[in-house]
Amino acid sequence: MVFRFLLVSLVIDAILGGVTISERKRKLDEMTKGNHLRDVYGTTLERIKAQKGSRSRLGIDALMWVSNSERPLQASELCHALGVRIGSTDLDVENVPTIRTLIGSSLGLITVEASSSIVRLVHFTLQEYISSNPSLFQSPHSMIAEVCLTYLNFRCVRELSPSLASAPPPVPFVEYASCYWGKHTGKEKTESATQLALLLLVRYEEHIASRLLLLHYYKYRDWENPNGKRFRSKGFTGLHGAAFHGIGEIFAALLATKEWSINERDNMGRTALSWAAGGGHENVVKILLRLMDIDPNAADTEYGRTPLWWAAERGHEGVVRMLLERMDINPNTTDKGYGGTPLWRAAERGREGLARMLLGREDINPNTADTTYGRTPLWWAARHHHEGIARMLLEREGINPTFQTPNLDERRSGGLRRAGMRQ
């Protein structure tokens, strides 16, 4: 109902935008012949651009942010983002527009939910219209990245305590900027963004951005949350942060800034290679594997997972391939959870490509069972009907087809026959 009212209002505004009776009649005729939404959006965007003063720029920028953000933005977050001047060194609160001004400048194309204060486009069809017209905004992701990084480098933000668990009200944009600057930079890189990122990362361990990033990363991973120590950013250096975001150019530039301890562990015992492998960032993994003193088998202290384990667990075939090319990689390491190997995980998840790569190593042990229930990779492949992986395992010399599954009743451990495997 609200959208229909807004649509009628936009249609009327579009028609009245004509300065002569003839233009208004023509626009009315166009609106009644179908495809009227695209006409309404196009006409309204032209009206936004025709506004006087800075309202035109504000309206277009607001649409750019709402349509390209990685998650829905709160009104306060969007207002602060639009108040950032690239190149400034501190926040100018007098340059932050009000939400009323922002909504007015968008001429009805964005709205604010009363219940949540989230800013949204007036309708999902507007997102489709924007996506089909990529020339509407010039390099939106690089602009957003530079705003995020400029904000994080503000003096008032750098002075915040790194122990805070959320963005303080005076700087509401800190949380979004901390978590998503890497996403936007990865989509559109600029030299300016690279320099701003380096300025942030060289003192990352003492910056609130590192803690907010870790909080965000583990927010939806309660199964990986046995205690709260990971929420302390101490030990999570710029090298870890750059590996987490996975932008090769920035990572390489950061390495050149000083002498780094390349195998240094963060508060969870994870190395930069562990974060890069777990994120599937092949470009960063490639850089790290070229370093002579890199330890490719360094397992984190909390889960006992090596970079290979993390890459296999997340399904990153490219990273797994790169790691397996090293002869010093141990493909049979087990984690501290269930005590399973990377092959065990690939078989359990049904990832044939990963299983094929792992079985390509002569030193792989295809019979290694987890230490919790004694389930082998073959057991998991059979249990979940992953026939392709089961065949690969059965073709492997030395495979033991006998299942030993303590703590499971006979019905649940029926093996190949229960899984319906065909010869």
ROGUBA-411038 format. One record per residue: x, y, z of N, C-alpha, C in turn; residue in three letters. Coordinates in steps of 0.001 Angstrom, whole numbers, plus 500000, padded with zeros to 6 digits. Each point is the difference from the previous one (the first is absolute). Layout:
N
XYZXYZXYZala;...
//
This chain:
423
500828498799500000499172501201500000500869501259500000met;501046499996500840500879501155500060500693500214498669val;500471498876499386500685500134498718499065500552498943phe;498729499534499984499059500489498997499797501503500140arg;499903500461501241499835501435500224501218500765499491phe;501191499470500328501221500661499557500129499976498487leu;499596498866499396500076499900498545499098501023499342leu;498765500132500502499075500995499446500604501395500123val;500607500258501170500620501306500208501130500242499011ser;500817498961499749501115500132499058499495500204498578leu;498921499290499642499416500152498656499494501420499802val;499274500496500994499477501370499899501137500999499877ile;501051499809500837501141500914499932500665499936498633asp;500091498774499437500626499854498690499199500724498926ala;498678499886500069499151500665499012500083501516500142ile;499933500457501259500045501446500239501384500584499737leu;500984499097499821501329500478499677500078500644498634gly;499024499677499135499950500647498688499623501464500152gly;500656500866499254499756501430500171498891500519499081val;499553499174499055498903500399499111498904498961500048thr;498815500389499556498867499061499965500320498828499089ile;500656500277498866500344498937499065500938498973500635ser;501016500477500732500934499083500642499300499148501050glu;499080500593500724499287499258501040499083498948499382arg;499345500346498883499143499022499316500838498827499481lys;501166500317499436500863498950499467500470499073501121arg;500368500583501137500443499190501114498868499134500553lys;498795500554500079498847499235500453499731498841499059leu;500127500249498687499784498937499015501038498895500172asp;501248500365500255501061499017500187499754499156501238glu;499501500632501051499770499287501255498890498963499879met;499078500216499086498860499095499856500249498886498996thr;501185499964499398500284498992498973500932498889500500lys;500117499838501282500857498947500534501411500505500222gly;500757499152500704501379500335500355500072501331500755asn;498895500316500698499918501306500641500972500153501160his;500340498892500668500930500120501111501360500489499527leu;500481499427498900501300500444499479499933501473499601arg;498880500394499430499830501402499622499995500897501239asp;499305499529501041499931500787501241501383500145500612val;500738498884500083501332500051500593500929500892499185tyr;499962499841498689500861500814499148499691501481500120gly;498716500318499988499591501402500113500379500576501360thr;499790499208501061500325500483501344501502500217500161thr;500805499108499429501446500182500066500437501276499286leu;499360500303498887500317501242499294499627501209500846glu;498882499899500719499593501091500870500964500167501173arg;500517498864500524500990500079501076501242500740499511ile;500466499644498803501204500625499444499794501490499713lys;498737500391499781499716501395499662499816500892501216ala;500080499432501200499824500803501215501139501013500143gln;499691501067500678500965501077500180500974499681501141lys;501157500611499921500989499876501062500523498582500146gly;500287499625501244500579498685500270498956498904500166ser;498716500352499900498957498986500160500083498934498906arg;500376500410498810500125499046498905501033498922500336ser;501188500442500415501064499064500344499603499128501177arg;499356500582500999499591499253501184498984498926499640leu;499017500337499166498979499027499614500585498827499233gly;500892500279499043500620498937499211500912499142500868ile;500791500645500866500905499249500869499231499097500964asp;498880500494500504499189499180500900499508498743499287ala;499545500151498777499559498845499207501160499042499737leu;501170500559499733501172499165499763500316499137501216met;499984500607501185500311499264501221498961498921500288trp;498731500356499923498947499048500354499987498822499031val;500280500243498732499937498934498999501280499175499917ser;501101500470500610501272499284499899500580499560501339asn;499319500276501092500531499610501302499931498486500170ser;500888499465500830500065498561500230498915499513500954glu;499435500878500744498855499689500862499165501260500127arg;498722499888500399499173501198500172500611500955501026pro;499943501282499699500590501023500859498960500661500892leu;500404500282501219499185500816500877500055501448499511gln;498962500768500320499961501394499569501219500772500497ala;500389499771501243501157500721500549501289499616499281ser;500125498719499625501186499546499272500087500681498637glu;498883500027499286499996500599498675500299501493500072leu;499423500673500950500243501444500132501476500288500252cys;500632499195500870501415500206500269500849499681498781his;499647498957499282500756499647498792499954501137498985ala;498832500609499865499836501086499031500617501309500495leu;500390500048501255500642501205500536501515499952499960gly;500565498903499453501459499859499950500575500723498792val;501025500787500246500766500614498919501296499214499822arg;500201499410498816501224499256499740501200500929500177ile;500978499568500755501181500813500244499982500707501335gly;498840500042500647499923500647501313500584499077501061ser;500447500579501088500663499222501045499151499796501248thr;498857500674500072499128499801501154498558500276499600asp;499096499488500795498577500125499722499524501434500202leu;499259500490499023499371501317500099498499499773500135asp;499515500043501237498591499688500242499074500998499312val;500501501191499747499168500999499335499822499699498517glu;500780499061499479499870499612498594499125498765499831asn;499518499449501109499139498816499936498563500445499735val;499396499564498878498628500432499699498990499327500914pro;498863500609500173498924499380500768499278498994499113thr;499340499062500624499264499006499227498843500648499256ile;499441501056500546498916500714499326500508500613498684arg;501163500634500070500585500584498788500329498919498984thr;500511498894500492500390498898499118498780499421499278leu;498940499743500745498782499452499394499411500990499005ile;499995501270500376499469501013499092500798500096498718gly;501305499845500081500849500096498815499824498814499064ser;499519498877500535499805498817499161498635499992499313ser;499168500998500294498678500159499359499146498736500050leu;500033499324501151499123498859500212500554498654499581gly;501218499937499466500549498728499541500607499171501131leu;500257500599501160500419499232501161499102500344501173ile;499824499022500865499131500163501165500724499498501244thr;499460500345501164500552499536501272498924499221500740val;500314498753500365499056499194500763499858500579501407glu;498781500256500393499765500603501315500416499068501130ala;499821498694499817500271499045501075501482499730500211ser;500797500111498938501406499615500088500984501110499658ser;499505501109499446500845501103499528500934499589498866ser;499664498907499318500794499551498857499559500758498755ile;500966500443499214499712500724498764499921499005498852val;498929500080499215499816499067498886499552500754498754arg;500184499350498858499429500509498761498494499866500076leu;499279500834499279498553500030500098499366498679499590val;500661499226499109499453498715499552501120499174499399his;499845498652500036501061499144499466500217500211498508phe;498973500485499305500159500245498565500965501156499724thr;500169500873500977500973501076499831501420499433500015leu;500239498988500861501304499342500008500264499347498643gln;498972499369499430500140499380498683500295501055498940glu;499334501138500094500224501085499040501439500506500102tyr;500487500195501225501361500491500204501019498978499484ile;499754498709500282500926498958499563500085499920498480ser;498899500310499318499992499944498539500533501280499363ser;500348500985500835500566501260499501501288500308500762asn;501066499228499743501237500148500779500680501357499852pro;499624500757498983500636501307499806499413501091500899ser;498992499648500797499387500996500887501017500560500995leu;500882499132500510500981500411501001501403499696499478phe;500906500893500231501369499826499547500856499377501107gln;500485498785499763500865499282500951499441500028501422ser;498810499458500212499382500101501333500779499299501098pro;500574498826499698500669499255501069501315500642500420his;500731500569499068501233500680500382499679501246500825ser;498919500682499661499609501174500776499591499601501421met;499219498923500107499578499525501320501210499546500807ile;500933499296499349501199499530500698500801501170500551ala;500177501039499209500780501154500449499303500729501141glu;498677500054499957499268500620501109500175499180501273val;499859498663499889500167499128501167501381500165500619cys;501029499975499168501373500083500502500333501393500532leu;499462501025499360500186501364500524499392500112501390thr;498811499450500177499299500044501280500806499273501083tyr;500522498811499666500760499224500980501302500685500385leu;500526500828499113501241500725500293499763501362500646asn;498755500364500233499713501240500711500648499951501378phe;500486501131500447500640500068501312499064499541501105arg;498745500432499961499050499639501056499714498502500034cys;500153499323498853499792498553499949501256499273500472val;501175500481499591501253499369500421500157500046501520arg;499403501008500623500150500160501448499024499144500799glu;499091499320499324499052499133500703500721498805500604leu;499486499514501110500593498825500641499770498755499135ser;501040499190499780499830498768499211499240498911500753pro;499603500285501224499238499013500769498494500186499851ser;499572501060499306498572500227499812499387498887499153leu;498757499645500310499338498905499292498993500482498968ala;499821501303499886499063500539499016500387501436499681ser;499398500531498948500308501366499590499357500991500967ala;500759500930500564499425501022500887499051500895499201pro;498957500529500622499034500854499291500606501172499231pro;501067500646500485500539501129499228500614499599498660pro;500360498706499848500616499542498744499312498706499548val;498735500069499615499226498786499706500466499228498781pro;500787500622499138500413499346498762501225499095500190phe;500565499989501195501224499238500249499800498504499747val;498877499448500413499794498550499873499956499584498535glu;499226500702499194499918499642498578501361500177499333tyr;500654501115500257501294500271499380501023498935500378ala;499993499549501263500959499008500462499824498652499318ser;498761499627499771499698498655499492500000499895498476cys;499745501103499311499756499874498561500918500804499090tyr;500989500719500569500876500745499104500737499065499048trp;500337498814500479500701499045499157499148499479498865gly;498713499782500256499086499533498949499944501000498856lys;499827501266500329499887501027498970501341500225499296his;501086499983500764501312500191499384500321498859499045thr;499605498788500372500249498857499135499264500075498678gly;498882500699499972499219500115498762500532501087499079lys;500509501081500581500557501104499213501164500609500774glu;501199499725499544501188500468500718500504501319499427lys;500443500880500884500638501253499597501258500186500824thr;500922500801499513501213500277500747499688500729501304glu;498986500872499949499615500730501209499512499045501079ser;499173499026499621499498499022500969501144499161500560ala;500946499640499161501151499212500463500786500760501063thr;500270501272499763500762500799500959499229500178501304gln;498689500200499898499180500143501206499957498688500779leu;499957498875499281499994498695500662501311499758500733ala;501115500361499393501303499835500650500092500851501259leu;499454501208499932499997500881501164499225499371501156leu;498936499290499685499207499311501021500727498761500516leu;500548499201499090500523498685500359501307500045500783leu;500791501043499840501286500040500708499812500108501514val;498849500459500447499718500031501436498667499318500306arg;499744498956499258498700499325500047499710499346501346tyr;501017499451500628499804499272501254499426500896501095glu;500296501294499939499514500941501011498776500769499531glu;499432499611498881498864500728499422498701499247500260his;498928500718500296498708499373500251499521499176498811ile;500467500327498784499547499289498800500333498517500054ala;501137499643500604500380498582500057499040499217500895ser;499628500585501132499074499317500916498605499882499385arg;499523501066499375498672499958499400499945498997498851leu;501106499853499279500043499008498924499890498586500560leu;500746499711501065499939498670500607498630499722500594leu;499405500993500641498650499831500542499009499666498888leu;500126500697498895499114499747498854500247498613499425his;501261499598499893500337498712499401499402498851500795tyr;500037500093501324499515498905500835498544500161500435tyr;499359501042499558498629500255500432499062498869499623lys;500153499469498795499092498956499518500651498629500053tyr;501007499830500850500689498734500124500000499541501449arg;498822499840500580499908499622501404500637498639500261asp;500018499150498969500612498689500181501510500108500146trp;500559501144499706501428500224500154500275500979501145glu;499095500063500956500101501044501015500015499424501416asn;501019499183500325500036499417501344500402500987501083pro;500660501078499619500392500996501001500117501354499329asn;500339501008500783499991501344499461501346500595499674gly;501061499223500052501312500619499846500238500528498594lys;499323499434499023500211500458498621499553501442499811arg;499176500508500893499498501347499836501012501050500445phe;501150499556500503501068500938500286500857500118498744arg;500226501205499555500721500188498749501508499876500155ser;500501499924501226501445499914500206500537498778499270lys;501018500219499216500584498910499230499477499926498578gly;498849500614499762499433500022498648500579501224499293phe;501137499817499369500754501104499432499486500400498621thr;500641501027499455499648500423498651500224498906498981gly;501007499145500240500268498888499093498830499016500000leu;499459499714501175498823499130500093498791500660499333his;499842501301500270498861500710499418500073500051498488gly;501189500261499454500155500056498548499755498630499377ala;500460498932500679499752498645499506498513499664500062ala;499336500455501059498558499770500137499249500626498830phe;500302501246499668499290500685498922500444499509498631his;501218499481499902500413499294498803500251500817498765gly;500479501226500144500305500837498834501509499946499772ile;500401499296498945501402499713499764500891501216499948gly;499560501042499302500821501206499863500264500651501347glu;498969500063500830500161500610501325500872499121500889ile;499811498693499922500799499090500818501479500111499634phe;500288500017498700501393500110499548500607501324500432ala;499226501076499883500505501316500405500244500044501502ala;499145499358500784500165499986501458501258499230500386leu;500270498901499310501201499220500287501260500842499839leu;499951500938499068501174500819499701500201501148500986ala;499035500227500911500103501142500896500997499782501133thr;500214498722500391500918499710501096500293498504500015lys;500815499569500934500278498579500179498878499384500843glu;499310499043499422498902499334500694500418498596500426trp;499468499547501108500141498598500379498895499241499273ser;500348499371498893499005499500499065499140498878500582ile;500529499272500982499232498909500620499397500404501346asn;499958501304500259499449500483501274498535499596500136glu;499637499590501186498637499545500269499198501088500708arg;498713500048499700499127500944500699499487499352501279asp;499007500604500633499541499497501295499317498648499909asn;499665499551498789499449498660499813501033499039499448met;501223500480499903501057499150499494499988499849498491gly;499327500891499289499950499917498550501050500908499361arg;500601499525498942500985500777499260499323500728498844thr;500760500875499347499472500689498824499632498996498915ala;500812498951499832499702498976498996498700499274500332leu;499750499781501267498761499347500414498787500834499606ser;500065501307500249498875500877499654499820500079498483trp;501103500110499270499904500098498545499441498709499406ala;500466498849500494499518498712499495498532499795500331ala;499605500334501227498607499842500403499059500899499222gly;500519501158499551499180500918499220500019499727498512gly;500833499049499570500077499690498581500724501056499187gly;500893500758500632500698501095499323501284499484499347his;499856499508498788501111499356499308501174500952499778glu;499700501264499719501089500945499737500890500200501223asn;499398500069501175500784500166501229500719498700500355val;499339498880499837500636498702500267501231499828499120val;499895500393498753501127499894499070501189500817500475lys;499727501219500477501069500856500518500668499355501206ile;499201499483500907500540499421501233500807498730499736leu;499533499169499085500701498743499736501343500221499321leu;500228501192499467501293500305499388501058500385501028arg;499572500292501230500929500421501041500731498783500569leu;501292500103500127500821498845500361499691499476501398met;499697500886500947499819499562501378498540499716500359asp;499126499924499009498589499741500289499818498563500493ile;499144499824500988499667498658500499498598499655499484asp;499891499182498956498689499721499407499139499059500837pro;500598499382501019499252499048500833499641500557501371asn;500187501309500200499739500595501317498513499911500329ala;499671499187500988498606499828500415499640501029501060ala;498768500473499967499580500937501040499894499270501327asp;500177500736501067500043499385501319498620499662500551thr;498957500580499425498663499764500546499330498778499398glu;500120499831498693499334498884499327500974498976499437tyr;501296500339499969500976499084499441499880499856498501gly;499486501038499337499780499938498557501145500685499248arg;500564499297499062501053500553499158499378500827498884thr;500801500785499265499464500707498834499313499065499012pro;500575498803499795499361499034499094498645499571500542leu;499905499782501294498731499594500606498945501092499794trp;500398501275500272499054501101499844499524500114498554trp;500922499889499052499625500123498591499078498869499575ala;500287498775500458499150498863499654498633500128500659ala;499992500447501238498729500145500731499093501026499323glu;500576501057499438499217501051499352499795499739498501arg;500591498932499470499773499649498606500776500820498988gly;501158500530500377500794500843499103500987499134499213his;499552499503498874500803499056499226501311500617499519glu;499958501260499567501211500643499509501082500055501051gly;499646500350501225500976500076501086500511498607500357val;499090499023500049500414498625500304501013499521498970val;499755500285498736500929499592498937501375500638500212arg;500010501281500333501274500695500214500763499407501181met;499310499692501072500646499440501181500523498587499739leu;499228499204499288500412498620499741501188499906499052leu;500287501067499279501166500003499119501303500037500786glu;499914500364501269501198500016500856500206498614500607arg;501204499484499856500288498663500517500039499970501525met;500215501179500633500073500010501460498631500148500664asp;498947500002499212498652500053500562499608498618500527ile;499462499979501205499507498748500577498492499923499766asn;499532499084499129498568499934499696499190499194501008pro;500656499447501002499313499099500929499778500602501388asn;500159501312500145499809500610501311498538499929500422thr;499774499854501288498637499944500539499742501217500867thr;498752500404500056499651501158500824499656499550501417asp;499730500974500864499683499698501399498510499804500239lys;499181500235498970498563499852500183499610498540500017gly;499857499422498803499669498584499886501232499148499729tyr;501128500672499776501201499243499698500016499497498578gly;499415500765499086499938499587498607501069500662499149gly;500323499383498872500990500522499063499318500840498923thr;500775500716499178499396500711498872499223499065499068pro;500514498780499753499278499044499152498698499589500665leu;500024499810501280498800499660500771498924501073499800trp;500409501270500069499057501093499821499481500062498569arg;500880499810499018499576500028498604498992498891499718ala;500237498818500568499074498887499799498671500265500695ala;500059500559501179498764500280500760499153501057499307glu;500651500984499363499273501073499323499675499668498536arg;500528498909499483499705499625498618500740500821498963gly;501188500454500307500772500848499086500965499124499188arg;499536499581498831500760499066499184501319500588499522glu;499983501272499585501220500613499510501089499997501057gly;499637500350501226500971500011501089500488498598500310leu;499075499055500034500381498617500292500967499472498943ala;499755500319498740500880499542498922501401500575500157arg;500083501301500340501310500616500190500744499378501179met;499300499784501106500631499435501186500455498571499749leu;499194499226499299500373498619499700501123499921498981leu;500278501116499347501115500042499067501350500016500690gly;500003500263501294501249499966500760500303498558500420arg;501212499536499708500371498635500347500035499774501506glu;500287501073500757500126499836501445498679500191500739asp;498911500096499293498698500135500663499600498654500591ile;499421500014501166499482498777500617498479500020499880asn;499433499203499077498553500060499785499195499314501095pro;500679499294500900499293499247501036499968500697501349asn;500560501212500079500056500687501288498598500349500475thr;499606499428501127498672500258500569500079501134501001ala;498880500662500213499987501049501014500176499372501372asp;500522500789500921500313499474501328498789499980500931thr;498885500562499568498814500042500852499122498768499824thr;499682499657498743499099498890499745500621498881499162tyr;501224500224499516500635498972499188499437499922498589gly;499464501103499497499409500012498665501068500346498965arg;500135499172499002500979500229498942499397500857498892thr;500848500533499101499454500713498839499027499150499200pro;500291498703499853499097499126499259498652499869500705leu;500025499940501316498741499917500756499129501222499689trp;500628501208500032499238501217499759499476500054498559trp;500826499583499044499560500021498609498804499071499811ala;500053498840500639498887499057499894498770500499500752ala;500225500546501171498887500464500847499170501068499299arg;500654500879499258499295501109499354499806499795498501his;500190498763499541499744499667498594500887500775499023his;501233500303500410500936500667499096500707498924499179his;499324499522498984500466498835499268501331500242499297glu;500170501200499427501229500288499291501214499885500909gly;499902500551501195501117499948500945500213498574500486ile;498906499273500251500124498614500459500720499150498955ala;499687500202498727500681499247498943501490500330499971arg;500321501310500134501413500391500006500747499313501142met;499352499948501154500633499382501156500165498498499806leu;498977499340499450500071498552499803501034499616498945leu;500294500934499094501016499735498980501412500245500517glu;500093500589501162501293500320500577500647498749500580arg;501235499756499648500712498836500517500172500130501509glu;499702498942500693500165499974501443498782500461500776gly;498908500292499315498806500462500700499413498864500830ile;499538500319501169499364499026500880498499500259499985asn;499207499118499366498555500243499888499227499664501264pro;500692499507501033499314499620501231499776501223500873thr;498741500211500404499677501132500857500052499584501458phe;500575500870500801499949499800501436499471501289500593gln;498780499946500486499342501225500450499497499847501430thr;500866500076500966499559499918501394499007501102500315pro;499127499714500939498976500945500461498860500170499000asn;499964499185498950498906500070499046499333498635499938leu;498682499956499892499330498715499903500117499455498582asp;499657498733499847500199499323498717499195500641498889glu;498831500511500313499154500601498965500665501218499391arg;500682500799500799500620501223499506501331499728499322arg;500580498804500200501327499737499456499950498916498930ser;498974500051499197499793498968499000501002499999498877gly;500843501043499909501078499991499025499541500110498575gly;500779499404499098499736500119498580498645499421499622leu;499621498880500627498738499375499642498832500904500316arg;500044500657501181498915500925500385499957501199499096arg;501169500502499570500063501201499169499597499719498576ala;499774498725499661499516499699498664501068500101498946gly;501263499754500361501073500095499035499873498880498992met;500230500325498736499932499017498924501395499740499460arg;500279498744499691501313499637499441500071500455498548gln;
//
